[in-house]
Protein backbone atom coordinates (compact mmCIF):
# COMPACT_ATOMS: atom_id res chain seq x y z
CA UNK A 1 0.00 0.00 0.00
CA UNK A 2 1.41 3.36 -1.04
CA UNK A 3 1.41 6.05 1.67
CA UNK A 4 -0.68 9.16 0.92
CA UNK A 5 1.04 12.43 0.33
CA UNK A 6 0.20 15.35 2.64
CA UNK A 7 -1.59 17.03 -0.29
CA UNK A 8 -3.80 13.94 -0.88
CA UNK A 9 -4.69 13.86 2.81
CA UNK A 10 -5.67 17.55 2.66
CA UNK A 11 -7.90 16.98 -0.36
CA UNK A 12 -9.59 14.01 1.34
CA UNK A 13 -10.11 16.05 4.51
CA UNK A 14 -11.82 18.74 2.44
CA UNK A 15 -13.99 16.29 0.47
CA UNK A 16 -15.22 14.22 3.44
CA UNK A 17 -17.76 16.84 4.65
CA UNK A 18 -18.99 17.33 1.05
CA UNK A 19 -19.58 13.58 0.70
CA UNK A 20 -21.39 13.50 4.04
CA UNK A 21 -23.63 16.42 3.06
CA UNK A 22 -24.41 14.72 -0.24
CA UNK A 23 -25.47 11.54 1.55
CA UNK A 24 -27.73 13.53 3.89
CA UNK A 25 -29.33 15.37 0.99
CA UNK A 26 -30.25 12.04 -0.63
CA UNK A 27 -31.95 10.61 2.42
CA UNK A 28 -35.53 11.34 3.42
CA UNK A 29 -36.55 13.35 6.47
CA UNK A 30 -36.46 10.31 8.73
CA UNK A 31 -32.89 9.47 7.74
CA UNK A 32 -33.89 6.71 5.32
CA UNK A 33 -32.87 6.65 1.69
CA UNK A 34 -36.52 7.05 0.65
CA UNK A 35 -37.25 9.99 -1.63
CA UNK A 36 -38.70 13.11 -0.05
CA UNK A 37 -42.46 13.48 -0.59
CA UNK A 38 -43.56 15.43 -3.66
CA UNK A 39 -46.81 17.36 -4.02
CA UNK A 40 -46.90 16.73 -7.78
CA UNK A 41 -50.26 15.30 -8.73
CA UNK A 42 -52.08 16.46 -5.60
CA UNK A 43 -55.14 18.68 -6.02
CA UNK A 44 -54.20 22.35 -5.56
CA UNK A 45 -56.59 22.70 -2.60
CA UNK A 46 -54.49 20.37 -0.42
CA UNK A 47 -51.02 21.53 -1.50
CA UNK A 48 -48.85 23.28 1.07
CA UNK A 49 -47.89 26.83 0.05
CA UNK A 50 -44.42 27.57 -1.32
CA UNK A 51 -41.78 28.37 1.29
CA UNK A 52 -42.23 25.09 3.20
CA UNK A 53 -40.44 21.77 3.18
CA UNK A 54 -41.17 18.31 4.52
CA UNK A 55 -40.03 17.82 8.11
CA UNK A 56 -41.50 14.34 8.67
CA UNK A 57 -43.26 11.68 6.57
CA UNK A 58 -45.45 9.13 8.36
CA UNK A 59 -47.98 6.43 7.57
CA UNK A 60 -50.99 6.42 9.88
CA UNK A 61 -52.52 2.99 10.44
CA UNK A 62 -55.52 2.67 12.69
CA UNK A 63 -59.23 3.10 13.15
CA UNK A 64 -61.88 5.80 12.92
CA UNK A 65 -64.96 5.74 15.15
CA UNK A 66 -68.37 6.87 13.90
CA UNK A 67 -71.59 7.30 15.91
CA UNK A 68 -75.20 7.15 14.75
CA UNK A 69 -76.84 10.51 15.54
CA UNK A 70 -79.91 12.52 14.60
CA UNK A 71 -79.18 15.11 11.91
CA UNK A 72 -79.19 18.66 13.24
CA UNK A 73 -82.21 20.69 12.11
CA UNK A 74 -83.60 17.69 10.20
CA UNK A 75 -86.21 15.93 12.34
CA UNK A 76 -86.54 12.22 11.71
CA UNK A 77 -83.24 11.90 9.79
CA UNK A 78 -80.09 10.21 11.03
CA UNK A 79 -76.48 9.86 9.97
CA UNK A 80 -73.12 8.37 10.89
CA UNK A 81 -70.98 11.15 12.43
CA UNK A 82 -67.18 11.14 12.71
CA UNK A 83 -66.19 10.81 16.38
CA UNK A 84 -62.42 10.48 16.20
CA UNK A 85 -59.31 8.63 15.02
CA UNK A 86 -56.91 6.33 16.81
CA UNK A 87 -53.83 5.51 14.73
CA UNK A 88 -50.15 4.70 15.02
CA UNK A 89 -47.84 6.97 13.04
CA UNK A 90 -45.03 4.94 11.48
CA UNK A 91 -42.01 6.06 9.53
CA UNK A 92 -41.41 4.71 6.02
CA UNK A 93 -39.59 1.70 7.48
CA UNK A 94 -42.62 0.77 9.63
CA UNK A 95 -41.19 1.92 12.97
CA UNK A 96 -43.73 3.66 15.19
CA UNK A 97 -42.73 7.32 15.63
CA UNK A 98 -45.95 8.70 17.12
CA UNK A 99 -49.72 8.55 17.28
CA UNK A 100 -52.78 10.36 15.98
CA UNK A 101 -55.93 10.68 18.07
CA UNK A 102 -58.79 13.00 18.93
CA UNK A 103 -60.85 14.97 19.38
CA UNK A 104 -59.34 17.40 19.00
CA UNK A 105 -57.25 16.00 16.16
CA UNK A 106 -53.79 15.59 17.71
CA UNK A 107 -50.55 14.32 16.18
CA UNK A 108 -48.08 13.33 18.89
CA UNK A 109 -44.48 12.23 18.39
CA UNK A 110 -42.86 9.59 20.63
CA UNK A 111 -40.79 12.40 22.18
CA UNK A 112 -44.02 13.89 23.61
CA UNK A 113 -44.20 16.93 21.33
CA UNK A 114 -47.61 17.34 19.69
CA UNK A 115 -49.71 19.58 17.47
CA UNK A 116 -53.39 20.16 16.88
CA UNK A 117 -54.74 21.98 13.86
CA UNK A 118 -57.57 23.41 11.83
CA UNK A 119 -58.72 21.93 8.55
CA UNK A 120 -58.00 24.24 5.61
CA UNK A 121 -59.22 22.12 2.69
CA UNK A 122 -60.22 18.65 1.53
CA UNK A 123 -60.17 16.99 -1.88
CA UNK A 124 -61.74 13.74 -3.08
CA UNK A 125 -59.79 10.50 -2.78
CA UNK A 126 -60.38 7.10 -4.38
CA UNK A 127 -63.83 5.59 -3.90
CA UNK A 128 -64.21 4.04 -0.45
CA UNK A 129 -61.48 6.24 1.11
CA UNK A 130 -61.66 9.32 3.29
CA UNK A 131 -60.77 12.59 1.53
CA UNK A 132 -57.30 14.07 1.19
CA UNK A 133 -56.86 16.92 3.66
CA UNK A 134 -54.74 19.97 4.41
CA UNK A 135 -54.49 21.15 8.02
CA UNK A 136 -52.93 24.35 9.37
CA UNK A 137 -51.07 23.37 12.55
CA UNK A 138 -51.31 25.27 15.80
CA UNK A 139 -48.02 25.98 17.62
CA UNK A 140 -46.47 22.77 18.94
CA UNK A 141 -46.75 21.75 22.56
CA UNK A 142 -43.43 20.45 23.89
CA UNK A 143 -40.01 20.36 22.30
CA UNK A 144 -39.25 17.72 19.72
CA UNK A 145 -40.25 16.45 16.28
CA UNK A 146 -43.45 18.53 16.08
CA UNK A 147 -41.69 21.82 16.86
CA UNK A 148 -42.00 24.18 13.89
CA UNK A 149 -44.66 22.14 12.03
CA UNK A 150 -46.92 24.55 10.13
CA UNK A 151 -49.03 22.22 7.95
CA UNK A 152 -50.08 18.59 7.86
CA UNK A 153 -51.27 16.82 4.73
CA UNK A 154 -53.35 13.64 4.75
CA UNK A 155 -52.75 11.85 1.46
CA UNK A 156 -52.74 8.30 0.04
CA UNK A 157 -55.86 7.46 2.03
CA UNK A 158 -57.28 3.94 2.17
CA UNK A 159 -60.63 3.16 3.81
CA UNK A 160 -61.97 5.09 6.78
CA UNK A 161 -65.34 6.09 5.30
CA UNK A 162 -68.53 6.12 7.37
CA UNK A 163 -70.29 2.77 7.73
CA UNK A 164 -72.72 1.81 5.00
CA UNK A 165 -75.09 0.17 7.48
CA UNK A 166 -78.44 1.72 8.42
CA UNK A 167 -78.41 4.54 10.96
CA UNK A 168 -81.92 5.19 12.32
CA UNK A 169 -83.79 6.15 15.50
CA UNK A 170 -83.31 2.66 16.95
CA UNK A 171 -79.55 2.90 16.42
CA UNK A 172 -78.92 6.38 17.86
CA UNK A 173 -75.82 6.26 20.05
CA UNK A 174 -74.41 3.11 18.47
CA UNK A 175 -70.77 3.34 17.42
CA UNK A 176 -68.93 1.60 14.62
CA UNK A 177 -65.19 1.45 14.10
CA UNK A 178 -63.64 1.23 10.64
CA UNK A 179 -60.04 0.57 9.58
CA UNK A 180 -58.06 3.14 7.63
CA UNK A 181 -54.60 4.13 6.50
CA UNK A 182 -53.22 7.47 5.33
CA UNK A 183 -49.88 9.17 4.84
CA UNK A 184 -49.45 12.19 7.12
CA UNK A 185 -46.86 14.60 5.76
CA UNK A 186 -45.62 17.27 8.18
CA UNK A 187 -44.31 20.55 6.78
CA UNK A 188 -42.33 23.43 8.30
CA UNK A 189 -41.27 26.80 6.91
CA UNK A 190 -37.96 26.51 5.04
CA UNK A 191 -36.30 28.81 7.58
CA UNK A 192 -37.26 26.39 10.41
CA UNK A 193 -35.76 23.14 9.05
Protein Blocks (a to p, Z undefined) as FASTA:
>chain_A
ZZddfklmmmmmmmmmmmmmmmmmmpcfkopabdcddfehiafklpccehiacfbdcddd
ddddddddddehighiacdddfbdcdddddfkopafbdcdddddddddfkopacddddfb
dcdddehiacdddddddddehjdjknopabdcdehieehiacfbdcdfklgoiacddddd
ddddddddfklZZ
